[in-house]
Amino acid sequence: MKYININQELKFKFCQVPRKTLYTEPYKSILCPLSQLGYIFILDRLNLSRMNNKVDEQGNLYVFITRKEMGEFLNVLLPFVPNSQ
């Protein structure tokens, strides 16, 4: 593994997540770490939808993610990815 030196410019891209999903109830006890990661993935895709102007007539953002994509991102088998809309 390479080390990151203090003199290097960091070129990482970061995903944001609302702090309440990590630290406050009921989210803290309801969402397992895998669910939190899935939520971060969805939020990241929403930012992409914003950039691509994927909105409905009322201006609401929408995102399309297949169960397969979510499973690959979370590194889990498809039966472990819930159906949702």
Sequence and secondary structure as in RCSB ss.txt:
>XXXX:A:sequence
MKYININQELKFKFCQVPRKTLYTEPYKSILCPLSQLGYIFILDRLNLSRMNNKVDEQGNLYVFITRKEMGEFLN
VLLPFVPNSQ
>XXXX:A:secstr
     TTS          THHHHSTTHHHHS HHHHHHHHHHHHHHHHHHHTT B TT  B     HHHHHHHHT
  GGGS    
